[in-house]
Amino acid sequence: MVERAGVLRAFFISGFLLALPGGLLPLWGYHIHPDFGMAGNYFLALGAGMAGSMLLARKMAGKWQANRLLTGGCFTATVALLMLAIAAPPAQFWYQMLAMFVTGAASGLVSSAIFEVIGPSWEADPAGVTLRGGIYFGAGSVLASLLMTECFGGDTIGDTDAMRWLAISSLLPLVAAVGFSRIPATLNKNQVAPTDELATRDRRTVLAILFGFLLFFQFANEWSIAGWLPVYLIDRLGMSPARAVMLLALYWMALTAGRIGASVLVKVMPHGRLLGISAFCALFGGTALAASGTRGGVVIGILLMGAGFSAIYPLASERIAPRFTGYHPGYFSGLFLFAMSGGIFAAFVLGHLAGMTGLRVIPLTAMLGTCAVFALILVIRLGRKVSGN
């Protein structure tokens, strides 16, 4: 099966692709020429590519084998990285938008294939699959940020160091594509399994809908920071682009490590207490990031925000998982797309808001979004108690 052959590599590649914009904005000079509204449009192109490819993949479910979908997604990722390697100025804006669109399309194809093949593992251990997938996704995001720090070796925007490192990184999805292409083509049973009436009804409950909105706002919080943190730090503290992107890698490390820790704490600590601690960490981290004028204060803020955000998904998943009586790839693929649209739409809107009010709106908006997420978790907890589930 594709899953046994290494579907976790697909999580890694998806995380790698989606974390690139945070480092690309300073690489393309938006810390020098702060047209933040135009920069926000890159996220819109990324989201359009992802949505288009995921919708296409769903329409072709049952006709395309999952391993072929993974192969196509990885080859598209290779093309996207080669396009990004020559997308720095003086490249035209339309070409940069096209490169971001292809990047989103590659991530969408890879993500769709993941949801097509991961069903048996999710049925057996939903929490474990979610955790392992999150670890690999986060590891890919960390690697992307570390790679982007190496792209600032020169003194000019678009230095050849960036071209070289991005071109080298294209070997990562290329090797994965070759590996997936060698897997015998078999139709995954999840692609043709009929939808259970009870499972369909469960997915339409109020609690399931609230869970979707919770993921929407949570991804908005995480990706508003992930997309704009380097440009914010350069503007706020005058950091070099390389150091600012390195702190972006630190953010991804904190988020990934914190999620692992939260998955353990959720089993031994009262959930209300863990929720309160998470809320404090996220809000205090946002305050430190918005108000601090020192590098140490900013580092503390980044670590606290990463730790605070990391507990949300384990808490929410633990509460809502019993509501789903079965796995359906189309539903979970759509849920992922809806959640990611929150992150991409937030990064897009924040670019235009930052152009009007300044970059401090980024941590402030993340703090407000955190309050909304914790309120939704409390509503979900209350709903479960009222329903007796």
TORMI-763597 format. One record per residue (C-alpha): x, y negated, z negated; residue in three letters; residue number from 1. Coordinates in Angstrom, 2 decimals, always signed. Layout:
! residues N
X  Y  Z  balum  dokol
X  Y  Z  ALA  NUM
...
***
This chain:
! residues 389
X  Y  Z  balum  dokol
+0.00  +0.00  +0.00  MET  1
+1.04  -3.60  +0.51  VAL  2
+0.67  -4.26  -3.20  GLU  3
+3.16  -1.61  -4.19  ARG  4
+5.55  -2.85  -1.53  ALA  5
+5.90  -6.16  -3.34  GLY  6
+2.88  -8.46  -3.21  VAL  7
+4.45  -10.39  -6.09  LEU  8
+6.93  -11.72  -3.54  ARG  9
+3.95  -13.40  -1.90  ALA  10
+3.12  -15.22  -5.16  PHE  11
+6.73  -16.38  -5.25  PHE  12
+6.63  -17.71  -1.68  ILE  13
+3.29  -19.46  -2.24  SER  14
+4.65  -21.23  -5.33  GLY  15
+7.80  -22.18  -3.45  PHE  16
+5.88  -23.80  -0.59  LEU  17
+3.38  -25.69  -2.71  LEU  18
+6.06  -27.16  -5.01  ALA  19
+8.05  -28.74  -2.17  LEU  20
+6.15  -32.07  -1.84  PRO  21
+7.31  -33.28  -5.27  GLY  22
+10.91  -33.30  -4.04  GLY  23
+10.14  -34.32  -0.48  LEU  24
+8.71  -37.72  -1.41  LEU  25
+12.03  -39.11  -2.72  PRO  26
+13.90  -37.26  +0.03  LEU  27
+11.81  -39.17  +2.56  TRP  28
+12.54  -42.47  +0.83  GLY  29
+9.28  -43.28  -0.94  TYR  30
+11.21  -44.36  -4.03  HIS  31
+12.82  -47.07  -1.88  ILE  32
+9.85  -47.99  +0.33  HIS  33
+6.93  -47.47  -2.06  PRO  34
+4.07  -46.98  +0.35  ASP  35
+2.39  -44.62  -2.06  PHE  36
-0.88  -44.50  -0.15  GLY  37
+0.88  -43.16  +2.93  MET  38
+2.76  -40.69  +0.76  ALA  39
-0.55  -39.48  -0.68  GLY  40
-1.70  -38.59  +2.82  ASN  41
+0.92  -35.83  +2.95  TYR  42
-1.01  -33.98  +0.25  PHE  43
-4.17  -34.33  +2.32  LEU  44
-2.39  -32.72  +5.28  ALA  45
-1.12  -29.94  +3.02  LEU  46
-4.63  -29.26  +1.75  GLY  47
-6.15  -29.34  +5.22  ALA  48
-3.67  -26.74  +6.43  GLY  49
-4.32  -24.50  +3.43  MET  50
-8.11  -24.76  +3.68  ALA  51
-8.12  -24.12  +7.44  GLY  52
-5.92  -21.03  +7.25  SER  53
-7.79  -19.54  +4.27  MET  54
-11.15  -20.02  +5.95  LEU  55
-9.79  -18.44  +9.13  LEU  56
-8.40  -15.51  +7.14  ALA  57
-11.79  -14.90  +5.50  ARG  58
-13.56  -14.85  +8.86  LYS  59
-11.04  -12.32  +10.13  MET  60
-11.28  -10.08  +7.04  ALA  61
-11.73  -6.52  +8.17  GLY  62
-10.06  -7.19  +11.53  LYS  63
-6.62  -8.16  +10.29  TRP  64
-4.76  -5.82  +7.95  GLN  65
-3.43  -7.48  +4.80  ALA  66
+0.20  -6.65  +5.60  ASN  67
-0.16  -8.31  +9.00  ARG  68
-1.65  -11.36  +7.31  LEU  69
+1.31  -11.50  +4.93  LEU  70
+3.72  -11.14  +7.83  THR  71
+2.04  -13.96  +9.75  GLY  72
+1.98  -16.19  +6.68  GLY  73
+5.68  -15.63  +5.99  CYS  74
+6.65  -16.28  +9.61  PHE  75
+4.57  -19.47  +9.49  THR  76
+6.39  -20.44  +6.29  ALA  77
+9.71  -19.97  +8.11  THR  78
+8.54  -22.31  +10.87  VAL  79
+7.29  -24.82  +8.28  ALA  80
+10.64  -24.94  +6.48  LEU  81
+12.52  -25.40  +9.74  LEU  82
+10.15  -28.26  +10.61  MET  83
+10.70  -29.83  +7.18  LEU  84
+14.46  -29.58  +7.67  ALA  85
+14.25  -32.27  +10.36  ILE  86
+11.30  -34.21  +8.93  ALA  87
+13.29  -36.77  +6.93  ALA  88
+13.53  -40.36  +8.28  PRO  89
+13.87  -41.44  +11.02  PRO  90
+11.29  -38.76  +11.82  ALA  91
+7.86  -40.18  +12.65  GLN  92
+4.99  -40.13  +10.16  PHE  93
+2.82  -37.96  +12.41  TRP  94
+5.53  -35.31  +12.56  TYR  95
+5.89  -35.29  +8.78  GLN  96
+2.12  -34.87  +8.48  MET  97
+2.26  -31.98  +10.95  LEU  98
+5.06  -30.31  +9.00  ALA  99
+3.02  -30.59  +5.80  MET  100
-0.04  -29.18  +7.58  PHE  101
+1.94  -26.14  +8.74  VAL  102
+3.32  -25.71  +5.21  THR  103
-0.22  -25.67  +3.83  GLY  104
-1.34  -23.23  +6.51  ALA  105
+1.48  -20.84  +5.62  ALA  106
+0.61  -20.97  +1.93  SER  107
-3.06  -20.39  +2.73  GLY  108
-2.35  -17.28  +4.81  LEU  109
-0.09  -15.83  +2.13  VAL  110
-2.59  -16.59  -0.64  SER  111
-5.48  -15.03  +1.32  SER  112
-3.49  -11.85  +1.82  ALA  113
-2.76  -11.69  -1.92  ILE  114
-6.45  -11.72  -2.78  PHE  115
-7.17  -9.05  -0.18  GLU  116
-4.78  -6.50  -1.69  VAL  117
-4.69  -7.25  -5.39  ILE  118
-8.16  -5.93  -6.21  GLY  119
-7.25  -2.49  -7.69  PRO  120
-4.68  -4.02  -10.05  SER  121
-7.10  -6.74  -11.09  TRP  122
-9.80  -4.18  -11.86  GLU  123
-7.35  -2.26  -14.07  ALA  124
-5.71  -5.21  -15.85  ASP  125
-6.99  -8.70  -14.95  PRO  126
-4.98  -10.46  -17.66  ALA  127
-1.74  -8.71  -16.73  GLY  128
-2.14  -9.41  -13.02  VAL  129
-2.91  -13.06  -13.71  THR  130
+0.14  -13.35  -15.94  LEU  131
+2.56  -11.65  -13.54  ARG  132
+1.24  -13.62  -10.59  GLY  133
+1.61  -16.86  -12.55  GLY  134
+5.19  -15.99  -13.51  ILE  135
+6.20  -15.34  -9.91  TYR  136
+4.32  -18.41  -8.67  PHE  137
+6.05  -20.55  -11.30  GLY  138
+9.44  -19.03  -10.49  ALA  139
+8.96  -19.97  -6.85  GLY  140
+8.09  -23.52  -7.88  SER  141
+11.20  -23.75  -10.06  VAL  142
+13.40  -22.53  -7.20  LEU  143
+11.85  -25.06  -4.82  ALA  144
+12.62  -27.91  -7.23  SER  145
+16.18  -26.71  -7.80  LEU  146
+16.66  -26.44  -4.04  LEU  147
+15.45  -30.01  -3.59  MET  148
+18.05  -31.28  -6.06  THR  149
+20.73  -29.91  -3.72  GLU  150
+19.21  -31.91  -0.86  CYS  151
+20.42  -35.18  -2.41  PHE  152
+24.12  -34.49  -2.04  GLY  153
+24.65  -37.37  +0.38  GLY  154
+24.25  -41.10  +0.02  ASP  155
+21.62  -41.65  +2.71  THR  156
+18.00  -40.66  +3.17  ILE  157
+17.76  -37.53  +5.27  GLY  158
+21.41  -36.58  +4.79  ASP  159
+22.53  -33.38  +6.49  THR  160
+22.69  -31.65  +3.09  ASP  161
+18.88  -31.66  +3.10  ALA  162
+18.70  -30.25  +6.61  MET  163
+21.15  -27.50  +5.74  ARG  164
+19.47  -26.42  +2.48  TRP  165
+15.95  -26.47  +3.90  LEU  166
+17.10  -24.49  +6.93  ALA  167
+18.80  -21.95  +4.65  ILE  168
+15.63  -21.68  +2.55  SER  169
+13.71  -20.60  +5.65  SER  170
+15.54  -17.26  +5.37  LEU  171
+13.53  -16.48  +2.22  LEU  172
+10.11  -16.10  +3.91  PRO  173
+11.78  -14.67  +7.03  LEU  174
+13.23  -11.76  +5.07  VAL  175
+9.86  -11.25  +3.37  ALA  176
+8.11  -11.29  +6.77  ALA  177
+10.44  -8.59  +8.11  VAL  178
+9.78  -6.48  +5.02  GLY  179
+6.01  -6.82  +5.26  PHE  180
+6.05  -6.09  +9.00  SER  181
+7.60  -2.68  +8.34  ARG  182
+4.75  -1.57  +6.09  ILE  183
+2.33  +0.78  +7.88  PRO  184
-0.87  -1.03  +8.78  ALA  185
-3.77  +0.19  +6.67  THR  186
-7.14  -1.42  +6.18  LEU  187
-7.60  -2.42  +2.56  ASN  188
-10.80  -1.10  +1.04  LYS  189
-11.52  -4.42  -0.60  ASN  190
-12.00  -5.93  +2.82  GLN  191
-15.01  -3.80  +3.66  VAL  192
-16.44  -2.96  +0.26  ALA  193
-20.05  -4.07  -0.14  PRO  194
-20.78  -6.82  -2.63  THR  195
-22.45  -5.52  -5.77  ASP  196
-25.71  -7.32  -6.58  GLU  197
-24.90  -7.60  -10.27  LEU  198
-21.40  -8.97  -9.56  ALA  199
-22.89  -11.54  -7.20  THR  200
-25.36  -12.65  -9.84  ARG  201
-22.59  -12.92  -12.45  ASP  202
-20.56  -15.18  -10.18  ARG  203
-23.51  -17.54  -9.86  ARG  204
-24.05  -18.06  -13.58  THR  205
-23.57  -21.45  -15.19  VAL  206
-20.50  -20.23  -17.07  LEU  207
-18.84  -19.01  -13.88  ALA  208
-19.54  -22.36  -12.21  ILE  209
-18.11  -24.20  -15.20  LEU  210
-15.02  -21.99  -14.98  PHE  211
-14.57  -23.08  -11.37  GLY  212
-14.72  -26.74  -12.34  PHE  213
-12.34  -26.10  -15.23  LEU  214
-9.77  -24.70  -12.78  LEU  215
-10.40  -27.66  -10.45  PHE  216
-9.56  -30.20  -13.16  PHE  217
-6.71  -28.15  -14.60  GLN  218
-4.98  -27.83  -11.25  PHE  219
-5.55  -31.56  -10.77  ALA  220
-3.69  -32.22  -14.02  ASN  221
-0.79  -29.91  -13.23  GLU  222
-0.28  -30.96  -9.63  TRP  223
-0.70  -34.69  -10.17  SER  224
+2.43  -34.46  -12.33  ILE  225
+4.15  -31.92  -10.07  ALA  226
+3.59  -34.05  -6.97  GLY  227
+4.55  -37.46  -8.32  TRP  228
+6.90  -36.92  -11.27  LEU  229
+10.22  -37.57  -9.44  PRO  230
+9.01  -40.80  -7.80  VAL  231
+7.56  -41.90  -11.16  TYR  232
+10.83  -41.26  -13.01  LEU  233
+12.89  -43.08  -10.37  ILE  234
+10.57  -46.08  -10.58  ASP  235
+10.23  -46.00  -14.38  ARG  236
+13.81  -45.28  -15.50  LEU  237
+15.91  -45.89  -12.39  GLY  238
+17.02  -42.26  -12.27  MET  239
+18.85  -40.85  -9.32  SER  240
+16.63  -38.73  -7.06  PRO  241
+18.62  -35.59  -7.87  ALA  242
+18.14  -35.99  -11.63  ARG  243
+14.47  -36.86  -11.23  ALA  244
+13.84  -33.70  -9.19  VAL  245
+15.83  -31.71  -11.75  MET  246
+13.33  -32.86  -14.38  LEU  247
+10.58  -31.67  -12.05  LEU  248
+12.22  -28.23  -12.22  ALA  249
+12.22  -28.58  -16.02  LEU  250
+8.48  -29.28  -15.91  TYR  251
+7.87  -26.09  -13.90  TRP  252
+10.07  -24.12  -16.30  MET  253
+8.11  -25.43  -19.30  ALA  254
+4.81  -24.66  -17.62  LEU  255
+5.83  -21.11  -16.68  THR  256
+7.49  -20.26  -20.00  ALA  257
+4.62  -21.81  -21.92  GLY  258
+2.09  -19.73  -20.02  ARG  259
+3.95  -16.56  -20.98  ILE  260
+4.00  -17.65  -24.62  GLY  261
+0.34  -18.64  -24.57  ALA  262
-0.69  -15.24  -23.22  SER  263
+0.84  -13.72  -26.37  VAL  264
-0.46  -16.33  -28.82  LEU  265
-4.01  -16.03  -27.51  VAL  266
-4.09  -12.48  -28.95  LYS  267
-2.87  -13.38  -32.45  VAL  268
-3.89  -17.00  -33.08  MET  269
-7.43  -18.36  -33.54  PRO  270
-8.42  -19.82  -30.20  HIS  271
-9.73  -23.04  -31.68  GLY  272
-6.39  -23.70  -33.34  ARG  273
-4.47  -22.87  -30.17  LEU  274
-6.74  -25.16  -28.20  LEU  275
-6.14  -28.00  -30.66  GLY  276
-2.37  -27.52  -30.52  ILE  277
-2.48  -27.47  -26.73  SER  278
-4.57  -30.63  -26.63  ALA  279
-2.16  -32.40  -28.94  PHE  280
+0.87  -31.33  -26.92  CYS  281
-0.63  -32.39  -23.59  ALA  282
-1.95  -35.74  -24.82  LEU  283
+1.17  -36.61  -26.82  PHE  284
+3.34  -35.56  -23.88  GLY  285
+1.33  -37.80  -21.55  GLY  286
+1.70  -40.69  -24.00  THR  287
+5.47  -40.17  -24.19  ALA  288
+5.73  -39.96  -20.41  LEU  289
+3.69  -43.15  -19.94  ALA  290
+5.21  -45.25  -22.72  ALA  291
+8.79  -44.07  -23.16  SER  292
+11.58  -46.09  -21.65  GLY  293
+14.33  -43.61  -22.47  THR  294
+15.41  -40.40  -20.80  ARG  295
+15.09  -38.41  -24.02  GLY  296
+11.50  -39.55  -24.56  GLY  297
+10.60  -38.63  -21.00  VAL  298
+12.13  -35.16  -21.38  VAL  299
+10.10  -34.59  -24.55  ILE  300
+6.98  -35.77  -22.75  GLY  301
+7.58  -33.40  -19.82  ILE  302
+8.16  -30.43  -22.12  LEU  303
+5.06  -31.18  -24.18  LEU  304
+2.85  -31.65  -21.14  MET  305
+4.11  -28.39  -19.65  GLY  306
+3.50  -26.56  -22.92  ALA  307
+0.06  -28.12  -23.36  GLY  308
-1.08  -27.34  -19.82  PHE  309
+0.23  -23.78  -20.00  SER  310
-2.28  -22.58  -22.59  ALA  311
-5.34  -23.62  -20.62  ILE  312
-5.49  -20.80  -18.11  TYR  313
-4.94  -17.92  -20.61  PRO  314
-7.59  -19.38  -22.91  LEU  315
-10.10  -19.90  -20.12  ALA  316
-9.43  -16.53  -18.47  SER  317
-9.79  -14.66  -21.74  GLU  318
-13.18  -16.29  -22.30  ARG  319
-14.58  -15.89  -18.79  ILE  320
-13.11  -12.55  -17.61  ALA  321
-15.89  -10.44  -19.19  PRO  322
-18.41  -12.35  -17.07  ARG  323
-17.12  -10.74  -13.86  PHE  324
-18.24  -7.13  -13.42  THR  325
-16.32  -6.56  -10.20  GLY  326
-13.66  -7.91  -7.89  TYR  327
-14.47  -9.43  -4.51  HIS  328
-11.58  -10.90  -2.48  PRO  329
-13.72  -13.51  -0.75  GLY  330
-14.97  -14.95  -4.03  TYR  331
-11.59  -15.10  -5.74  PHE  332
-9.95  -16.48  -2.62  SER  333
-12.59  -19.20  -2.50  GLY  334
-12.14  -19.88  -6.22  LEU  335
-8.39  -20.31  -5.71  PHE  336
-8.99  -22.65  -2.78  LEU  337
-11.44  -24.72  -4.83  PHE  338
-8.95  -24.92  -7.71  ALA  339
-6.05  -25.87  -5.45  MET  340
-8.21  -28.51  -3.78  SER  341
-8.41  -30.16  -7.20  GLY  342
-4.63  -30.43  -7.39  GLY  343
-4.21  -31.58  -3.80  ILE  344
-7.09  -34.05  -3.91  PHE  345
-5.79  -35.51  -7.18  ALA  346
-2.30  -36.00  -5.72  ALA  347
-3.83  -37.64  -2.64  PHE  348
-6.06  -40.02  -4.62  VAL  349
-3.28  -40.87  -7.08  LEU  350
-1.09  -42.00  -4.21  GLY  351
-3.66  -44.60  -3.20  HIS  352
-4.34  -45.60  -6.82  LEU  353
-0.61  -45.97  -7.48  ALA  354
-0.35  -48.27  -4.48  GLY  355
-2.93  -50.56  -6.09  MET  356
-2.19  -50.29  -9.82  THR  357
+1.32  -48.83  -10.16  GLY  358
+2.72  -45.40  -10.90  LEU  359
+1.80  -45.44  -14.59  ARG  360
-1.67  -44.36  -13.49  VAL  361
-0.25  -40.85  -12.94  ILE  362
+0.35  -39.78  -16.59  PRO  363
-2.71  -41.72  -17.73  LEU  364
-4.93  -39.86  -15.27  THR  365
-3.43  -36.53  -16.33  ALA  366
-4.30  -37.37  -19.95  MET  367
-7.91  -38.13  -19.03  LEU  368
-8.07  -34.91  -17.01  GLY  369
-6.75  -32.98  -20.00  THR  370
-9.62  -34.27  -22.13  CYS  371
-12.09  -33.13  -19.44  ALA  372
-10.54  -29.66  -19.31  VAL  373
-10.66  -29.14  -23.07  PHE  374
-14.25  -30.34  -23.13  ALA  375
-15.14  -27.75  -20.47  LEU  376
-13.43  -24.99  -22.48  ILE  377
-15.50  -25.94  -25.52  LEU  378
-18.67  -25.88  -23.41  VAL  379
-17.76  -22.42  -22.05  ILE  380
-17.13  -21.15  -25.58  ARG  381
-20.46  -22.55  -26.71  LEU  382
-22.23  -21.01  -23.71  GLY  383
-20.82  -17.60  -24.46  ARG  384
-21.99  -17.80  -28.06  LYS  385
-25.47  -18.92  -27.04  VAL  386
-25.76  -16.15  -24.42  SER  387
-24.39  -13.57  -26.82  GLY  388
-21.67  -12.44  -24.37  ASN  389
***
